[in-house]
Amino acid sequence: MRWFQQPRPVILFASLVANLFFAGLIATAVIQRPPPPEPPSPSVRYLMKAAGPEVKPLFEDAFAARREDMDAARAALREARVAFEAALRSDPLDVEALRASLDARREAGRDLRRVFDEVYLDVVPTLTPDARREMADMRRPRRDGKKDRWDRDRSEQKAKD
């Protein structure tokens, strides 16, 4: 029983090797794990929810195919917004920098909308006429619950039809 009270170097070394092996496995899994995908914006989530469960995978695939373009457009829009805020905060106001930041913001927004339009062009032709009608009729509700002019006009148009 004396060997039990004094650990042998071989047992300590084997324990150390096993611990390092498992620590390496855990570290590799953490380091090499791809980052989770960025969740879609609230308007995209609403679109996919309103379009129905059969259409959601089509939108997800189309957005996944354009992930790099969308990420680049979002990054450009963020940078343009930062430049716009910096131009607003500058003292004295640099009107040319403000104009340039507004142009960059407009262009970045246009690029992001172009990516969304490409997704629509991929998905909408594959939809049934009923699904396309649902998409045409859907509108994100206002947060305050009131109907805006567009909603009133659509209600009047449906009543006439």
Biotite code that builds the C-alpha atoms (Angstrom):
import biotite.structure as struc

atoms = struc.array([
    struc.Atom([0.000, 0.000, 0.000], chain_id="A", res_id=1, res_name="MET", atom_name="CA", element="C"),
    struc.Atom([2.993, 2.248, 0.195], chain_id="A", res_id=2, res_name="ARG", atom_name="CA", element="C"),
    struc.Atom([2.897, 2.897, -3.576], chain_id="A", res_id=3, res_name="TRP", atom_name="CA", element="C"),
    struc.Atom([-0.636, 4.233, -3.175], chain_id="A", res_id=4, res_name="PHE", atom_name="CA", element="C"),
    struc.Atom([0.511, 6.950, -0.800], chain_id="A", res_id=5, res_name="GLN", atom_name="CA", element="C"),
    struc.Atom([3.407, 8.043, -3.009], chain_id="A", res_id=6, res_name="GLN", atom_name="CA", element="C"),
    struc.Atom([2.208, 8.533, -6.603], chain_id="A", res_id=7, res_name="PRO", atom_name="CA", element="C"),
    struc.Atom([4.511, 7.232, -9.190], chain_id="A", res_id=8, res_name="ARG", atom_name="CA", element="C"),
    struc.Atom([5.871, 9.545, -11.871], chain_id="A", res_id=9, res_name="PRO", atom_name="CA", element="C"),
    struc.Atom([4.384, 7.377, -14.616], chain_id="A", res_id=10, res_name="VAL", atom_name="CA", element="C"),
    struc.Atom([0.871, 7.786, -13.243], chain_id="A", res_id=11, res_name="ILE", atom_name="CA", element="C"),
    struc.Atom([1.347, 11.553, -12.904], chain_id="A", res_id=12, res_name="LEU", atom_name="CA", element="C"),
    struc.Atom([2.717, 11.793, -16.425], chain_id="A", res_id=13, res_name="PHE", atom_name="CA", element="C"),
    struc.Atom([-0.181, 9.750, -17.872], chain_id="A", res_id=14, res_name="ALA", atom_name="CA", element="C"),
    struc.Atom([-2.663, 11.926, -16.042], chain_id="A", res_id=15, res_name="SER", atom_name="CA", element="C"),
    struc.Atom([-0.985, 15.069, -17.345], chain_id="A", res_id=16, res_name="LEU", atom_name="CA", element="C"),
    struc.Atom([-1.005, 13.764, -20.920], chain_id="A", res_id=17, res_name="VAL", atom_name="CA", element="C"),
    struc.Atom([-4.697, 12.838, -20.694], chain_id="A", res_id=18, res_name="ALA", atom_name="CA", element="C"),
    struc.Atom([-5.616, 16.241, -19.257], chain_id="A", res_id=19, res_name="ASN", atom_name="CA", element="C"),
    struc.Atom([-3.668, 18.071, -21.957], chain_id="A", res_id=20, res_name="LEU", atom_name="CA", element="C"),
    struc.Atom([-5.270, 15.923, -24.652], chain_id="A", res_id=21, res_name="PHE", atom_name="CA", element="C"),
    struc.Atom([-8.800, 16.730, -23.491], chain_id="A", res_id=22, res_name="PHE", atom_name="CA", element="C"),
    struc.Atom([-7.957, 20.396, -22.972], chain_id="A", res_id=23, res_name="ALA", atom_name="CA", element="C"),
    struc.Atom([-6.670, 20.467, -26.564], chain_id="A", res_id=24, res_name="GLY", atom_name="CA", element="C"),
    struc.Atom([-9.883, 18.888, -27.848], chain_id="A", res_id=25, res_name="LEU", atom_name="CA", element="C"),
    struc.Atom([-11.997, 21.476, -26.060], chain_id="A", res_id=26, res_name="ILE", atom_name="CA", element="C"),
    struc.Atom([-9.812, 24.387, -27.189], chain_id="A", res_id=27, res_name="ALA", atom_name="CA", element="C"),
    struc.Atom([-9.885, 23.178, -30.799], chain_id="A", res_id=28, res_name="THR", atom_name="CA", element="C"),
    struc.Atom([-13.661, 22.869, -30.742], chain_id="A", res_id=29, res_name="ALA", atom_name="CA", element="C"),
    struc.Atom([-14.015, 26.400, -29.369], chain_id="A", res_id=30, res_name="VAL", atom_name="CA", element="C"),
    struc.Atom([-11.460, 28.002, -31.685], chain_id="A", res_id=31, res_name="ILE", atom_name="CA", element="C"),
    struc.Atom([-12.531, 26.295, -34.912], chain_id="A", res_id=32, res_name="GLN", atom_name="CA", element="C"),
    struc.Atom([-16.264, 26.626, -34.401], chain_id="A", res_id=33, res_name="ARG", atom_name="CA", element="C"),
    struc.Atom([-17.698, 28.962, -37.035], chain_id="A", res_id=34, res_name="PRO", atom_name="CA", element="C"),
    struc.Atom([-19.452, 32.021, -35.654], chain_id="A", res_id=35, res_name="PRO", atom_name="CA", element="C"),
    struc.Atom([-23.207, 31.739, -35.477], chain_id="A", res_id=36, res_name="PRO", atom_name="CA", element="C"),
    struc.Atom([-24.987, 33.355, -38.401], chain_id="A", res_id=37, res_name="PRO", atom_name="CA", element="C"),
    struc.Atom([-26.194, 36.887, -37.837], chain_id="A", res_id=38, res_name="GLU", atom_name="CA", element="C"),
    struc.Atom([-29.926, 36.823, -37.175], chain_id="A", res_id=39, res_name="PRO", atom_name="CA", element="C"),
    struc.Atom([-32.039, 38.393, -39.879], chain_id="A", res_id=40, res_name="PRO", atom_name="CA", element="C"),
    struc.Atom([-33.348, 41.883, -39.350], chain_id="A", res_id=41, res_name="SER", atom_name="CA", element="C"),
    struc.Atom([-36.818, 42.297, -37.822], chain_id="A", res_id=42, res_name="PRO", atom_name="CA", element="C"),
    struc.Atom([-38.320, 43.136, -41.204], chain_id="A", res_id=43, res_name="SER", atom_name="CA", element="C"),
    struc.Atom([-36.872, 39.970, -42.756], chain_id="A", res_id=44, res_name="VAL", atom_name="CA", element="C"),
    struc.Atom([-38.115, 37.859, -39.825], chain_id="A", res_id=45, res_name="ARG", atom_name="CA", element="C"),
    struc.Atom([-41.575, 39.385, -40.274], chain_id="A", res_id=46, res_name="TYR", atom_name="CA", element="C"),
    struc.Atom([-41.468, 38.696, -44.008], chain_id="A", res_id=47, res_name="LEU", atom_name="CA", element="C"),
    struc.Atom([-40.515, 35.058, -43.505], chain_id="A", res_id=48, res_name="MET", atom_name="CA", element="C"),
    struc.Atom([-43.140, 34.601, -40.797], chain_id="A", res_id=49, res_name="LYS", atom_name="CA", element="C"),
    struc.Atom([-45.905, 36.277, -42.795], chain_id="A", res_id=50, res_name="ALA", atom_name="CA", element="C"),
    struc.Atom([-45.036, 34.417, -45.990], chain_id="A", res_id=51, res_name="ALA", atom_name="CA", element="C"),
    struc.Atom([-45.661, 31.088, -44.311], chain_id="A", res_id=52, res_name="GLY", atom_name="CA", element="C"),
    struc.Atom([-43.665, 28.071, -43.199], chain_id="A", res_id=53, res_name="PRO", atom_name="CA", element="C"),
    struc.Atom([-43.285, 26.633, -46.702], chain_id="A", res_id=54, res_name="GLU", atom_name="CA", element="C"),
    struc.Atom([-41.632, 29.833, -47.965], chain_id="A", res_id=55, res_name="VAL", atom_name="CA", element="C"),
    struc.Atom([-39.274, 30.392, -45.030], chain_id="A", res_id=56, res_name="LYS", atom_name="CA", element="C"),
    struc.Atom([-36.618, 27.843, -46.184], chain_id="A", res_id=57, res_name="PRO", atom_name="CA", element="C"),
    struc.Atom([-36.585, 29.460, -49.634], chain_id="A", res_id=58, res_name="LEU", atom_name="CA", element="C"),
    struc.Atom([-35.817, 32.856, -48.122], chain_id="A", res_id=59, res_name="PHE", atom_name="CA", element="C"),
    struc.Atom([-33.243, 31.380, -45.737], chain_id="A", res_id=60, res_name="GLU", atom_name="CA", element="C"),
    struc.Atom([-31.417, 29.674, -48.619], chain_id="A", res_id=61, res_name="ASP", atom_name="CA", element="C"),
    struc.Atom([-31.510, 32.811, -50.770], chain_id="A", res_id=62, res_name="ALA", atom_name="CA", element="C"),
    struc.Atom([-30.185, 34.962, -47.927], chain_id="A", res_id=63, res_name="PHE", atom_name="CA", element="C"),
    struc.Atom([-27.486, 32.387, -47.128], chain_id="A", res_id=64, res_name="ALA", atom_name="CA", element="C"),
    struc.Atom([-26.357, 32.419, -50.766], chain_id="A", res_id=65, res_name="ALA", atom_name="CA", element="C"),
    struc.Atom([-25.905, 36.184, -50.559], chain_id="A", res_id=66, res_name="ARG", atom_name="CA", element="C"),
    struc.Atom([-24.458, 36.342, -47.047], chain_id="A", res_id=67, res_name="ARG", atom_name="CA", element="C"),
    struc.Atom([-21.151, 37.898, -48.140], chain_id="A", res_id=68, res_name="GLU", atom_name="CA", element="C"),
    struc.Atom([-22.862, 40.598, -50.223], chain_id="A", res_id=69, res_name="ASP", atom_name="CA", element="C"),
    struc.Atom([-25.269, 41.352, -47.399], chain_id="A", res_id=70, res_name="MET", atom_name="CA", element="C"),
    struc.Atom([-22.507, 41.523, -44.783], chain_id="A", res_id=71, res_name="ASP", atom_name="CA", element="C"),
    struc.Atom([-20.471, 43.869, -46.999], chain_id="A", res_id=72, res_name="ALA", atom_name="CA", element="C"),
    struc.Atom([-23.499, 46.098, -47.628], chain_id="A", res_id=73, res_name="ALA", atom_name="CA", element="C"),
    struc.Atom([-24.347, 46.219, -43.915], chain_id="A", res_id=74, res_name="ARG", atom_name="CA", element="C"),
    struc.Atom([-20.746, 47.070, -43.033], chain_id="A", res_id=75, res_name="ALA", atom_name="CA", element="C"),
    struc.Atom([-20.713, 49.863, -45.618], chain_id="A", res_id=76, res_name="ALA", atom_name="CA", element="C"),
    struc.Atom([-23.989, 51.203, -44.229], chain_id="A", res_id=77, res_name="LEU", atom_name="CA", element="C"),
    struc.Atom([-22.594, 51.146, -40.670], chain_id="A", res_id=78, res_name="ARG", atom_name="CA", element="C"),
    struc.Atom([-19.463, 52.999, -41.797], chain_id="A", res_id=79, res_name="GLU", atom_name="CA", element="C"),
    struc.Atom([-21.574, 55.561, -43.646], chain_id="A", res_id=80, res_name="ALA", atom_name="CA", element="C"),
    struc.Atom([-23.700, 56.129, -40.556], chain_id="A", res_id=81, res_name="ARG", atom_name="CA", element="C"),
    struc.Atom([-20.584, 56.613, -38.429], chain_id="A", res_id=82, res_name="VAL", atom_name="CA", element="C"),
    struc.Atom([-19.246, 59.138, -40.958], chain_id="A", res_id=83, res_name="ALA", atom_name="CA", element="C"),
    struc.Atom([-22.608, 60.929, -40.951], chain_id="A", res_id=84, res_name="PHE", atom_name="CA", element="C"),
    struc.Atom([-22.632, 61.157, -37.151], chain_id="A", res_id=85, res_name="GLU", atom_name="CA", element="C"),
    struc.Atom([-19.030, 62.410, -37.154], chain_id="A", res_id=86, res_name="ALA", atom_name="CA", element="C"),
    struc.Atom([-19.929, 65.073, -39.707], chain_id="A", res_id=87, res_name="ALA", atom_name="CA", element="C"),
    struc.Atom([-22.869, 66.167, -37.574], chain_id="A", res_id=88, res_name="LEU", atom_name="CA", element="C"),
    struc.Atom([-20.672, 66.425, -34.481], chain_id="A", res_id=89, res_name="ARG", atom_name="CA", element="C"),
    struc.Atom([-17.881, 68.362, -36.179], chain_id="A", res_id=90, res_name="SER", atom_name="CA", element="C"),
    struc.Atom([-17.376, 71.910, -35.039], chain_id="A", res_id=91, res_name="ASP", atom_name="CA", element="C"),
    struc.Atom([-17.353, 73.939, -37.164], chain_id="A", res_id=92, res_name="PRO", atom_name="CA", element="C"),
    struc.Atom([-19.712, 72.038, -39.452], chain_id="A", res_id=93, res_name="LEU", atom_name="CA", element="C"),
    struc.Atom([-18.021, 70.767, -42.599], chain_id="A", res_id=94, res_name="ASP", atom_name="CA", element="C"),
    struc.Atom([-20.824, 70.881, -45.172], chain_id="A", res_id=95, res_name="VAL", atom_name="CA", element="C"),
    struc.Atom([-18.824, 68.959, -47.779], chain_id="A", res_id=96, res_name="GLU", atom_name="CA", element="C"),
    struc.Atom([-18.119, 66.142, -45.313], chain_id="A", res_id=97, res_name="ALA", atom_name="CA", element="C"),
    struc.Atom([-21.805, 66.105, -44.394], chain_id="A", res_id=98, res_name="LEU", atom_name="CA", element="C"),
    struc.Atom([-22.779, 65.934, -48.076], chain_id="A", res_id=99, res_name="ARG", atom_name="CA", element="C"),
    struc.Atom([-20.260, 63.144, -48.722], chain_id="A", res_id=100, res_name="ALA", atom_name="CA", element="C"),
    struc.Atom([-21.506, 61.168, -45.710], chain_id="A", res_id=101, res_name="SER", atom_name="CA", element="C"),
    struc.Atom([-25.120, 61.537, -46.853], chain_id="A", res_id=102, res_name="LEU", atom_name="CA", element="C"),
    struc.Atom([-24.168, 60.351, -50.350], chain_id="A", res_id=103, res_name="ASP", atom_name="CA", element="C"),
    struc.Atom([-22.274, 57.381, -48.887], chain_id="A", res_id=104, res_name="ALA", atom_name="CA", element="C"),
    struc.Atom([-25.215, 56.518, -46.632], chain_id="A", res_id=105, res_name="ARG", atom_name="CA", element="C"),
    struc.Atom([-27.651, 56.700, -49.540], chain_id="A", res_id=106, res_name="ARG", atom_name="CA", element="C"),
    struc.Atom([-25.411, 54.540, -51.743], chain_id="A", res_id=107, res_name="GLU", atom_name="CA", element="C"),
    struc.Atom([-24.864, 51.963, -48.989], chain_id="A", res_id=108, res_name="ALA", atom_name="CA", element="C"),
    struc.Atom([-28.608, 51.744, -48.380], chain_id="A", res_id=109, res_name="GLY", atom_name="CA", element="C"),
    struc.Atom([-29.137, 51.304, -52.114], chain_id="A", res_id=110, res_name="ARG", atom_name="CA", element="C"),
    struc.Atom([-26.612, 48.447, -52.169], chain_id="A", res_id=111, res_name="ASP", atom_name="CA", element="C"),
    struc.Atom([-28.352, 46.708, -49.276], chain_id="A", res_id=112, res_name="LEU", atom_name="CA", element="C"),
    struc.Atom([-31.747, 47.086, -50.956], chain_id="A", res_id=113, res_name="ARG", atom_name="CA", element="C"),
    struc.Atom([-30.233, 45.665, -54.157], chain_id="A", res_id=114, res_name="ARG", atom_name="CA", element="C"),
    struc.Atom([-29.249, 42.496, -52.285], chain_id="A", res_id=115, res_name="VAL", atom_name="CA", element="C"),
    struc.Atom([-32.773, 42.218, -50.864], chain_id="A", res_id=116, res_name="PHE", atom_name="CA", element="C"),
    struc.Atom([-34.213, 42.717, -54.347], chain_id="A", res_id=117, res_name="ASP", atom_name="CA", element="C"),
    struc.Atom([-32.023, 39.907, -55.669], chain_id="A", res_id=118, res_name="GLU", atom_name="CA", element="C"),
    struc.Atom([-33.386, 37.639, -52.941], chain_id="A", res_id=119, res_name="VAL", atom_name="CA", element="C"),
    struc.Atom([-36.919, 38.559, -53.981], chain_id="A", res_id=120, res_name="TYR", atom_name="CA", element="C"),
    struc.Atom([-36.045, 37.804, -57.608], chain_id="A", res_id=121, res_name="LEU", atom_name="CA", element="C"),
    struc.Atom([-34.805, 34.366, -56.546], chain_id="A", res_id=122, res_name="ASP", atom_name="CA", element="C"),
    struc.Atom([-37.729, 33.460, -54.310], chain_id="A", res_id=123, res_name="VAL", atom_name="CA", element="C"),
    struc.Atom([-40.863, 35.102, -55.708], chain_id="A", res_id=124, res_name="VAL", atom_name="CA", element="C"),
    struc.Atom([-40.891, 33.289, -59.097], chain_id="A", res_id=125, res_name="PRO", atom_name="CA", element="C"),
    struc.Atom([-40.998, 29.970, -57.229], chain_id="A", res_id=126, res_name="THR", atom_name="CA", element="C"),
    struc.Atom([-44.056, 30.921, -55.135], chain_id="A", res_id=127, res_name="LEU", atom_name="CA", element="C"),
    struc.Atom([-47.625, 29.953, -55.801], chain_id="A", res_id=128, res_name="THR", atom_name="CA", element="C"),
    struc.Atom([-50.071, 32.686, -56.824], chain_id="A", res_id=129, res_name="PRO", atom_name="CA", element="C"),
    struc.Atom([-51.687, 32.496, -53.364], chain_id="A", res_id=130, res_name="ASP", atom_name="CA", element="C"),
    struc.Atom([-48.351, 32.974, -51.594], chain_id="A", res_id=131, res_name="ALA", atom_name="CA", element="C"),
    struc.Atom([-47.571, 35.942, -53.847], chain_id="A", res_id=132, res_name="ARG", atom_name="CA", element="C"),
    struc.Atom([-50.972, 37.461, -53.029], chain_id="A", res_id=133, res_name="ARG", atom_name="CA", element="C"),
    struc.Atom([-50.295, 37.017, -49.306], chain_id="A", res_id=134, res_name="GLU", atom_name="CA", element="C"),
    struc.Atom([-46.945, 38.755, -49.701], chain_id="A", res_id=135, res_name="MET", atom_name="CA", element="C"),
    struc.Atom([-48.590, 41.598, -51.605], chain_id="A", res_id=136, res_name="ALA", atom_name="CA", element="C"),
    struc.Atom([-51.264, 42.009, -48.923], chain_id="A", res_id=137, res_name="ASP", atom_name="CA", element="C"),
    struc.Atom([-48.987, 41.807, -45.924], chain_id="A", res_id=138, res_name="MET", atom_name="CA", element="C"),
    struc.Atom([-47.781, 44.925, -44.238], chain_id="A", res_id=139, res_name="ARG", atom_name="CA", element="C"),
    struc.Atom([-45.887, 45.168, -41.022], chain_id="A", res_id=140, res_name="ARG", atom_name="CA", element="C"),
    struc.Atom([-48.300, 46.573, -38.429], chain_id="A", res_id=141, res_name="PRO", atom_name="CA", element="C"),
    struc.Atom([-47.553, 49.867, -36.774], chain_id="A", res_id=142, res_name="ARG", atom_name="CA", element="C"),
    struc.Atom([-46.236, 49.616, -33.234], chain_id="A", res_id=143, res_name="ARG", atom_name="CA", element="C"),
    struc.Atom([-48.939, 51.884, -31.851], chain_id="A", res_id=144, res_name="ASP", atom_name="CA", element="C"),
    struc.Atom([-51.727, 49.752, -33.360], chain_id="A", res_id=145, res_name="GLY", atom_name="CA", element="C"),
    struc.Atom([-53.175, 52.573, -35.454], chain_id="A", res_id=146, res_name="LYS", atom_name="CA", element="C"),
    struc.Atom([-53.816, 52.279, -39.152], chain_id="A", res_id=147, res_name="LYS", atom_name="CA", element="C"),
    struc.Atom([-51.822, 54.550, -41.384], chain_id="A", res_id=148, res_name="ASP", atom_name="CA", element="C"),
    struc.Atom([-52.941, 56.038, -44.679], chain_id="A", res_id=149, res_name="ARG", atom_name="CA", element="C"),
    struc.Atom([-51.666, 53.064, -46.691], chain_id="A", res_id=150, res_name="TRP", atom_name="CA", element="C"),
    struc.Atom([-53.730, 50.660, -44.559], chain_id="A", res_id=151, res_name="ASP", atom_name="CA", element="C"),
    struc.Atom([-56.865, 52.795, -44.920], chain_id="A", res_id=152, res_name="ARG", atom_name="CA", element="C"),
    struc.Atom([-56.426, 53.014, -48.684], chain_id="A", res_id=153, res_name="ASP", atom_name="CA", element="C"),
    struc.Atom([-55.951, 49.222, -48.930], chain_id="A", res_id=154, res_name="ARG", atom_name="CA", element="C"),
    struc.Atom([-59.071, 48.641, -46.790], chain_id="A", res_id=155, res_name="SER", atom_name="CA", element="C"),
    struc.Atom([-61.122, 50.884, -49.057], chain_id="A", res_id=156, res_name="GLU", atom_name="CA", element="C"),
    struc.Atom([-59.748, 49.159, -52.159], chain_id="A", res_id=157, res_name="GLN", atom_name="CA", element="C"),
    struc.Atom([-60.607, 45.697, -50.800], chain_id="A", res_id=158, res_name="LYS", atom_name="CA", element="C"),
    struc.Atom([-64.129, 46.883, -49.912], chain_id="A", res_id=159, res_name="ALA", atom_name="CA", element="C"),
    struc.Atom([-64.628, 48.024, -53.528], chain_id="A", res_id=160, res_name="LYS", atom_name="CA", element="C"),
    struc.Atom([-63.390, 44.699, -54.916], chain_id="A", res_id=161, res_name="ASP", atom_name="CA", element="C"),
])
